[in-house]
Every structure is written in C-alpha cells, then in structure tokens.
Amino acid sequence: MNGSSAQDYFFFNFDSASSAFNDLSPSPLGKSTWSSQVNLDFEDYKDKDYYNNDQYKTPNLLMGSLVLEEGHIYSLAAFGDLLYTASDCKKVRVWKNHNEFSWFKTSSGLVKAIVISEDGVFTGHQDGKIRVWKLSSKNPGAHKRVGTLPKFKDYIKYSIKPSNYHFDAISCLSLSEDKTLLYSASWDKTFKVWRISDSKCLESVATHDDAVSSIAAGFDGLIFTGSADGSSNRIMVWRRELLGKETKHFFSQTLLKQECAITTLAVNPEAAIIYSGSSDGLVNFWEQEKHLSHGNVLRGHRLAVLCLVTAKSLVFSGSADMGICVWKRLGSDHMCLSLLNGHTGPVKCLAAKKDQKSISNETLWILYSGSLHKSVKMWRVSENAPPVAWNGCVNSMPITLPPA
C-alpha cells in the first residue's frame, strides 16, 4: 500500500525545526502498513539544543498515510491505542500501533457512524440498525457482535407502530455525557434514545422536516441536532429531563436557521461550546456561558464542511475542499494554527486523541482523517504551533494573543 508522495501533502515548515528533521532516524511507521511521510521520533531529538529552546514549537505535520483499495472511508473512531476505520466495503478494520490488528464484516450495508465506549463498539448502518460489538475474551484480536438495536423481539413487537426503530439510514451516533445513553440520528427525520445497559429504546423524537444529518450530545443535558430542512436548515436544541423513572427530551430552542445545509456538529464539553459545519464552508459556534448566544464564524474552507472534532482547546474541521483546518480557542476567539493538505478527495471523518509523546512545554495530539478517496492520514498537531490566521483572517491577527 502506498501513501501520498511528498508533493501530495502540505505542512507549515518553520525554520526553527525544519533543518532538524533531516537527520532523524526512521520512524516506526516505515515498518508498518502505514507509509511514513516524515521521519520524526521525539526520543531521538528531545535533548537537542533546539528542542529545549523555549521558542521552539512543533509544527503540525503529516506523519503517515494508508490507502485502502476496498473503498472510501465513511467513518472512523479512536479509542485507546486502537483505530477503527469503516469503508463502503462493509468491513470495519481495527489498527493497533499502525498495523492491522483485526477486522470484522458487518454484512449489513455501509457503516455510517462509529462510537466507542467501555461497553463496546457501536456502528450505525445504512439499513437503519445499530450493531454492538465487543472484543472477544478468548481471542483478544477478534470482535464479536453481541447485539443489534433494536433487538429482534422489539423489532417484531413494534413493527405495527415503528416508532422504536429507524426505517431509514442512520446518519450519526453520539454518547451522552455519562455514557449511559446512545443517541442515533436518521434520514427518517427522527433521533432515538437508547439505554446502553439493556439496549432498550427509551424514546423516539420527531425533529426536523428533512433528514437529520448530525447529532451531538452536549453539556448540561442538552442535545443538538442539525439538518437540511429545505430553505430553513436548522440547528435545534433539545433538553433532557427525568420525569419519574422516565427520560424525556423536549425542544428548547433553534440556534440557527439558514439557506445552507447543516452538515456536521461537534461539542467541546469542557468549554461548553457547540460547533456546526455547513455546506457553505463555514463553521459557527455558540457558547453556553453566554446562554448559547452566537459566538462567531470561522472561515477556512472553500467548500462544504463535512466533519468536525474537538480536542481540549483545539477544533478540527474537514471539508469537501480536501483540506483540514486546525483552530485553537483562546477565550471566545479562535485562531487558525494550520491548514493540513494531503488528501486527494473530500475529508469525510476525523478522530483525535492525545499523543503520549506530549512533553512538558506543549500538548500534542494525533489526528486521524478519512477521505472519500480511499485513504486515511495521521497527523501530529501541537496546541502551541504558531498561528497562520486569527478568526480565519490573517489581516486581523492581534499583535498580542489573549490568555488561553
């Protein structure tokens, strides 16, 4: 499997670090299924003078690429040292230390979404069902399907009144803050609430006038849904309440109504911020601290934003323009740290995890990106990388940055 050539990707190469990369020993990625793009190993240079310089900042750069000839990448998820990738070949592949660890075949259509918790791996499918998988206790490399949502008996029970199952493709999955509930959004204009402990559908909520494109379980018991509702595309807010022993969701407010479709949503739970991406290439955000008032617009893409993911103070946006914007939040402002280019197709999905090689003076993240051109890429991103734009406009970058 071959990754992109050096000319096929772009990263910001700063003078303080660029010369140092040339003499480093080969990365372990070169020995794995992934093709290594940059020879970079922190153990090789952490004691060098340039690295101990307080002015040194690690640039955001491409670490490796993986091409899967079997199909485009529609969803991926990172959990611990495992990476799950799903393509349109009905297979979910599992990677560990950048080598294929295992795989399982769904035999049930395209995997549209993957979320992972301590209770298992949940996959949302084109056929409107959710499959539940767990690692086998007898064979650590094998995943076993342990359930389907809805259960077969519930599917039969509610077949006359199909409110407790989706009758169209699942578009998105999200876990509640306490990881006890699973939310599924569908093209059938509803979202369902599932109790993970017993796989029971607690509630079906009719939402938008068209397919629900995204759902994000947020902070303070709030759920956010986005859709393409014709001329009035909306982000709707739902409030979760306990009524006796029952969990119910009630409409709270509409955050945004616009002509362009809402394509993706992501929540930063620590900062209590909701981000949305839309077909016009814009990222909007709202802050709970300001009673969900509109914060600002991040302008970094030429085409539709297809995916968003947050990691502490960072926000990543992937687009149909084949690029990824790395944004850093500073108070209520955001600055663009990098524009990551390298994919040759639309960036469909993103996943981020903290890099275990983070060091004392900066926090590093590993970002995985999947594209509709059969490739997955791995990037190393620093929260302290020098910015290229302030609020998406380089001309408005302040001389002194506000405190984080």
C-alpha positions as CSV (number, residue, x, y, z in Angstrom):
1,M,0.0,0.0,0.0
2,N,1.4,3.3,-1.0
3,G,0.7,6.7,0.6
4,S,1.0,10.1,-1.0
5,S,4.3,11.4,-2.3
6,A,6.0,14.3,-0.6
7,Q,4.5,16.7,-3.2
8,D,1.0,15.5,-2.4
9,Y,0.8,17.0,1.1
10,F,1.5,20.3,2.7
11,F,2.6,21.4,6.1
12,F,4.0,24.5,7.7
13,N,7.7,24.0,7.9
14,F,9.2,26.5,10.4
15,D,12.9,27.5,10.2
16,S,13.4,26.6,13.9
17,A,12.6,22.9,13.3
18,S,12.9,22.2,9.5
19,S,16.6,21.5,9.4
20,A,16.4,19.2,12.4
21,F,14.0,16.7,10.7
22,N,16.5,15.7,8.0
23,D,18.9,13.8,10.3
24,L,16.5,11.8,12.4
25,S,16.3,8.0,12.4
26,P,13.4,6.4,10.6
27,S,10.0,6.4,12.2
28,P,8.5,3.1,13.2
29,L,5.7,3.9,10.7
30,G,8.1,3.0,7.9
31,K,7.9,-0.7,9.1
32,S,4.1,-0.8,9.3
33,T,1.2,-0.9,6.8
34,W,1.2,2.9,7.0
35,S,3.6,4.8,4.8
36,S,5.7,7.2,6.7
37,Q,5.7,10.8,5.4
38,V,8.1,12.4,7.9
39,N,11.0,10.9,9.8
40,L,10.1,12.1,13.3
41,D,10.7,10.5,16.7
42,F,10.7,12.6,19.8
43,E,13.1,10.2,21.6
44,D,15.7,11.0,19.0
45,Y,15.8,14.7,19.5
46,K,14.2,15.7,22.7
47,D,17.6,16.5,24.3
48,K,18.9,18.6,21.4
49,D,19.5,22.3,21.9
50,Y,16.9,23.5,19.5
51,Y,14.2,21.4,21.2
52,N,15.0,22.8,24.7
53,N,14.7,26.3,23.4
54,D,11.6,28.0,24.7
55,Q,11.0,29.5,21.3
56,Y,10.7,26.1,19.6
57,K,7.3,25.0,18.6
58,T,6.5,21.7,16.9
59,P,4.9,22.3,13.5
60,N,1.7,20.5,12.6
61,L,2.6,17.8,10.1
62,L,1.6,14.6,8.3
63,M,3.0,11.5,9.9
64,G,1.6,8.7,7.8
65,S,-0.8,7.6,5.1
66,L,-2.9,4.5,4.5
67,V,-4.6,3.6,1.2
68,L,-7.5,1.1,1.3
69,E,-8.3,0.0,-2.2
70,E,-11.5,-1.6,-0.9
71,G,-13.5,1.6,-0.6
72,H,-13.9,5.2,0.5
73,I,-13.6,5.9,4.3
74,Y,-17.0,7.0,5.7
75,S,-16.4,6.8,9.4
76,L,-13.5,6.3,11.9
77,A,-13.0,6.3,15.7
78,A,-10.0,6.2,18.0
79,F,-10.1,4.6,21.4
80,G,-7.0,4.0,23.5
81,D,-4.4,2.6,21.2
82,L,-6.9,1.3,18.6
83,L,-8.2,3.0,15.5
84,Y,-11.4,1.8,13.8
85,T,-12.0,2.6,10.1
86,A,-15.1,1.8,8.1
87,S,-15.4,1.9,4.3
88,D,-18.1,1.2,1.8
89,C,-16.9,-2.5,1.5
90,K,-19.0,-3.4,4.7
91,K,-15.8,-4.0,6.7
92,V,-14.6,-2.3,9.8
93,R,-10.8,-2.6,10.2
94,V,-9.0,-2.2,13.5
95,W,-5.5,-0.8,13.7
96,K,-3.1,-1.0,16.6
97,N,0.3,0.7,16.6
98,H,-0.3,1.5,12.9
99,N,-0.6,-2.2,12.0
100,E,-3.8,-4.1,11.2
101,F,-5.0,-5.6,14.5
102,S,-8.2,-7.2,13.3
103,W,-11.3,-6.7,11.2
104,F,-15.0,-7.6,11.2
105,K,-17.5,-7.7,8.5
106,T,-20.9,-6.2,9.0
107,S,-22.8,-7.8,6.1
108,S,-25.4,-5.2,6.6
109,G,-24.6,-2.2,4.4
110,L,-22.5,0.9,4.7
111,V,-21.2,1.8,8.1
112,K,-22.3,5.5,8.5
113,A,-21.0,6.1,12.1
114,I,-18.9,4.6,14.8
115,V,-18.8,5.4,18.5
116,I,-16.9,3.6,21.2
117,S,-17.4,3.3,25.0
118,E,-16.2,0.9,27.7
119,D,-19.4,-1.0,26.9
120,G,-18.4,-1.8,23.3
121,V,-18.3,-0.6,19.8
122,F,-21.5,0.8,18.2
123,T,-21.8,1.0,14.5
124,G,-24.7,2.8,12.7
125,H,-25.8,1.4,9.3
126,Q,-27.4,2.3,6.0
127,D,-30.2,-0.2,6.9
128,G,-31.3,1.9,9.9
129,K,-29.9,-0.5,12.6
130,I,-27.1,-0.2,15.2
131,R,-24.8,-3.2,15.7
132,V,-23.0,-3.7,19.0
133,W,-19.5,-5.3,19.1
134,K,-17.1,-6.4,21.8
135,L,-13.6,-7.7,21.9
136,S,-13.6,-11.4,22.4
137,S,-12.4,-12.6,25.9
138,K,-11.0,-15.7,24.3
139,N,-9.3,-14.1,21.3
140,P,-8.1,-10.5,22.1
141,G,-7.8,-9.7,18.4
142,A,-11.4,-10.7,17.5
143,H,-14.6,-8.6,17.7
144,K,-17.8,-10.4,18.3
145,R,-21.2,-9.0,17.6
146,V,-23.2,-9.1,20.8
147,G,-26.4,-7.3,19.9
148,T,-28.4,-5.2,17.5
149,L,-30.5,-2.1,18.2
150,P,-33.4,-2.6,18.2
151,K,-33.4,-6.2,19.4
152,F,-35.2,-8.6,17.1
153,K,-38.1,-9.2,19.6
154,D,-38.6,-5.4,19.9
155,Y,-38.4,-5.0,16.1
156,I,-41.3,-7.5,15.8
157,K,-43.2,-6.1,18.7
158,Y,-43.1,-2.5,17.3
159,S,-43.4,-3.4,13.6
160,I,-47.0,-2.2,13.5
161,K,-46.1,1.1,15.1
162,P,-42.4,1.6,14.1
163,S,-41.6,4.4,16.5
164,N,-38.9,2.4,18.3
165,Y,-36.7,1.8,15.3
166,H,-35.3,3.7,12.3
167,F,-36.8,3.0,8.9
168,D,-34.1,4.8,7.0
169,A,-30.3,5.1,7.2
170,I,-28.6,6.2,10.4
171,S,-26.5,9.3,9.8
172,C,-24.8,9.8,13.1
173,L,-24.3,8.4,16.6
174,S,-23.4,10.2,19.9
175,L,-23.0,9.2,23.5
176,S,-24.4,11.0,26.5
177,E,-22.1,12.8,28.9
178,D,-22.3,9.9,31.4
179,K,-22.0,7.3,28.6
180,T,-25.2,5.6,29.7
181,L,-27.3,6.7,26.7
182,L,-26.7,6.3,23.0
183,Y,-28.3,8.8,20.5
184,S,-28.9,7.8,16.9
185,A,-30.0,10.3,14.2
186,S,-31.5,9.2,10.9
187,W,-32.7,10.2,7.5
188,D,-36.2,9.3,8.8
189,K,-36.3,12.8,10.4
190,T,-36.0,11.4,14.0
191,F,-33.5,10.7,16.7
192,K,-33.8,7.7,19.1
193,V,-32.6,7.4,22.6
194,W,-31.1,4.0,23.6
195,R,-30.2,2.8,27.1
196,I,-26.9,1.0,26.8
197,S,-27.3,-1.3,29.8
198,D,-30.3,-3.2,28.3
199,S,-30.3,-2.0,24.7
200,K,-33.8,-0.5,25.1
201,C,-35.2,2.3,23.0
202,L,-36.4,4.9,25.6
203,E,-37.7,7.5,23.2
204,S,-38.2,8.4,19.6
205,V,-38.1,12.2,18.9
206,A,-39.5,13.7,15.7
207,T,-37.2,16.6,14.9
208,H,-36.7,18.2,11.5
209,D,-38.7,18.5,8.3
210,D,-35.9,16.5,6.5
211,A,-33.1,14.0,7.2
212,V,-31.2,14.6,10.4
213,S,-27.6,15.0,9.3
214,S,-25.9,15.2,12.7
215,I,-26.5,14.8,16.4
216,A,-24.3,15.8,19.3
217,A,-25.0,15.0,23.0
218,G,-23.6,18.0,24.8
219,F,-23.4,19.6,28.2
220,D,-26.0,20.3,30.9
221,G,-28.3,17.6,29.4
222,L,-28.6,19.3,26.1
223,I,-28.8,17.5,22.7
224,F,-28.1,19.3,19.4
225,T,-29.4,18.2,16.0
226,G,-28.7,19.6,12.6
227,S,-30.5,19.0,9.3
228,A,-31.1,20.2,5.7
229,D,-34.7,21.4,6.0
230,G,-35.1,22.8,2.6
231,S,-34.9,26.6,2.7
232,S,-34.8,26.7,6.5
233,N,-31.9,24.5,7.5
234,R,-31.7,24.5,11.3
235,I,-29.8,23.5,14.4
236,M,-32.2,22.6,17.1
237,V,-31.6,22.2,20.9
238,W,-33.3,19.6,23.0
239,R,-33.3,19.4,26.8
240,R,-33.2,16.0,28.6
241,E,-35.3,15.7,31.7
242,L,-36.1,12.9,34.1
243,L,-39.9,12.5,34.7
244,G,-40.1,10.0,37.5
245,K,-38.3,7.0,36.1
246,E,-38.6,8.0,32.5
247,T,-36.2,10.1,30.4
248,K,-37.8,12.6,28.1
249,H,-36.5,15.1,25.6
250,F,-38.2,18.5,25.0
251,F,-37.5,21.1,22.3
252,S,-35.7,24.1,23.8
253,Q,-34.7,26.5,21.0
254,T,-33.4,26.9,17.5
255,L,-29.8,28.1,17.3
256,L,-29.5,28.7,13.5
257,K,-31.8,28.9,10.5
258,Q,-30.1,29.4,7.2
259,E,-30.3,28.5,3.5
260,C,-27.2,26.2,3.6
261,A,-27.5,22.7,4.9
262,I,-26.1,21.8,8.3
263,T,-23.6,19.0,7.7
264,T,-21.9,18.3,11.0
265,L,-21.9,19.1,14.7
266,A,-19.4,18.8,17.5
267,V,-19.3,19.7,21.2
268,N,-16.5,20.9,23.4
269,P,-17.7,19.6,26.7
270,E,-15.0,21.3,28.9
271,A,-15.7,24.8,27.4
272,A,-19.5,24.1,26.9
273,I,-19.4,25.2,23.2
274,I,-21.3,23.7,20.3
275,Y,-19.8,23.9,16.8
276,S,-21.6,23.4,13.4
277,G,-20.3,23.0,9.9
278,S,-22.4,23.7,6.9
279,S,-22.4,23.3,3.1
280,D,-21.2,26.9,2.6
281,G,-17.8,26.0,4.1
282,L,-18.4,27.9,7.4
283,V,-18.0,26.9,11.0
284,N,-20.3,28.6,13.5
285,F,-20.2,28.2,17.3
286,W,-22.3,29.1,20.3
287,E,-21.3,29.3,24.0
288,Q,-23.3,28.1,26.9
289,E,-21.6,30.6,29.2
290,K,-23.3,33.3,27.1
291,H,-26.7,31.5,27.1
292,L,-26.0,29.8,23.8
293,S,-25.6,33.2,22.0
294,H,-23.8,33.0,18.7
295,G,-20.0,33.4,19.1
296,N,-18.6,33.9,15.7
297,V,-17.9,32.4,12.2
298,L,-14.7,30.6,11.3
299,R,-13.9,31.0,7.6
300,G,-11.3,28.5,6.5
301,H,-12.8,26.4,3.7
302,R,-13.9,26.9,0.1
303,L,-16.4,24.0,0.0
304,A,-18.7,22.2,2.5
305,V,-17.5,21.3,6.0
306,L,-18.2,17.6,6.3
307,C,-16.8,16.8,9.7
308,L,-15.8,18.4,13.0
309,V,-14.0,17.1,16.1
310,T,-12.8,18.9,19.3
311,A,-9.8,18.2,21.5
312,K,-9.5,20.4,24.5
313,S,-8.7,23.9,23.1
314,L,-8.4,22.7,19.5
315,V,-11.1,22.3,16.8
316,F,-10.6,20.4,13.6
317,S,-12.7,20.9,10.5
318,G,-12.6,18.6,7.4
319,S,-14.0,19.7,4.1
320,A,-15.0,18.8,0.6
321,D,-12.2,21.0,-0.5
322,M,-9.9,18.2,0.7
323,G,-8.3,20.3,3.5
324,I,-8.4,20.3,7.3
325,C,-8.3,23.5,9.3
326,V,-6.8,23.4,12.8
327,W,-8.4,26.0,15.1
328,K,-7.3,27.0,18.6
329,R,-9.7,28.5,21.0
330,L,-8.5,31.4,23.1
331,G,-11.3,32.6,25.3
332,S,-14.1,33.4,22.9
333,D,-11.8,33.9,20.0
334,H,-10.3,31.3,17.6
335,M,-7.1,31.3,15.5
336,C,-6.2,29.1,12.7
337,L,-3.0,27.2,13.5
338,S,-2.6,25.2,10.3
339,L,-4.2,24.2,7.0
340,L,-3.5,20.5,6.6
341,N,-3.5,19.4,2.9
342,G,-2.7,16.0,1.6
343,H,-6.0,14.2,0.8
344,T,-7.0,13.9,-2.8
345,G,-10.7,13.5,-2.0
346,P,-13.2,15.1,0.4
347,V,-12.3,14.7,4.0
348,K,-15.3,12.8,5.4
349,C,-14.4,12.0,9.0
350,L,-12.0,12.9,11.8
351,A,-10.8,11.5,15.1
352,A,-8.3,12.8,17.6
353,K,-6.5,11.5,20.6
354,K,-3.8,12.9,22.9
355,D,-0.3,12.0,21.8
356,Q,1.5,10.0,24.5
357,K,4.7,11.8,23.5
358,S,3.4,15.1,24.7
359,I,6.1,16.9,26.7
360,S,6.2,19.4,29.4
361,N,6.0,22.6,27.4
362,E,3.4,21.6,24.9
363,T,0.4,19.3,24.4
364,L,0.4,17.2,21.2
365,W,-2.5,15.4,19.5
366,I,-2.7,12.7,16.9
367,L,-5.4,13.4,14.3
368,Y,-6.8,10.8,12.0
369,S,-8.6,11.8,8.9
370,G,-10.6,9.7,6.4
371,S,-11.4,10.7,2.9
372,L,-13.7,9.8,0.0
373,H,-10.6,8.8,-1.9
374,K,-9.9,5.5,0.0
375,S,-7.2,7.0,2.3
376,V,-6.6,7.6,6.0
377,K,-4.0,10.0,7.1
378,M,-2.3,10.5,10.5
379,W,-1.2,14.0,11.6
380,R,0.7,15.2,14.7
381,V,-0.7,18.5,15.9
382,S,0.6,20.8,18.6
383,E,-1.5,23.2,20.6
384,N,1.4,25.6,20.6
385,A,2.1,25.8,16.8
386,P,2.4,29.3,15.6
387,P,-0.9,30.6,14.1
388,V,-1.5,31.4,10.4
389,A,-4.7,33.3,10.9
390,W,-6.8,35.0,13.6
391,N,-10.5,34.2,13.4
392,G,-9.9,32.9,9.9
393,C,-8.5,36.2,8.6
394,V,-4.7,36.7,8.7
395,N,-5.2,40.5,8.4
396,S,-6.9,40.7,11.8
397,M,-4.3,38.7,13.8
398,P,-3.5,40.6,17.0
399,I,0.0,41.6,18.0
400,T,-0.5,40.1,21.5
401,L,-2.6,37.0,21.9
402,P,-5.1,36.9,24.8
403,P,-4.6,34.4,27.6
404,A,-6.0,30.9,27.0
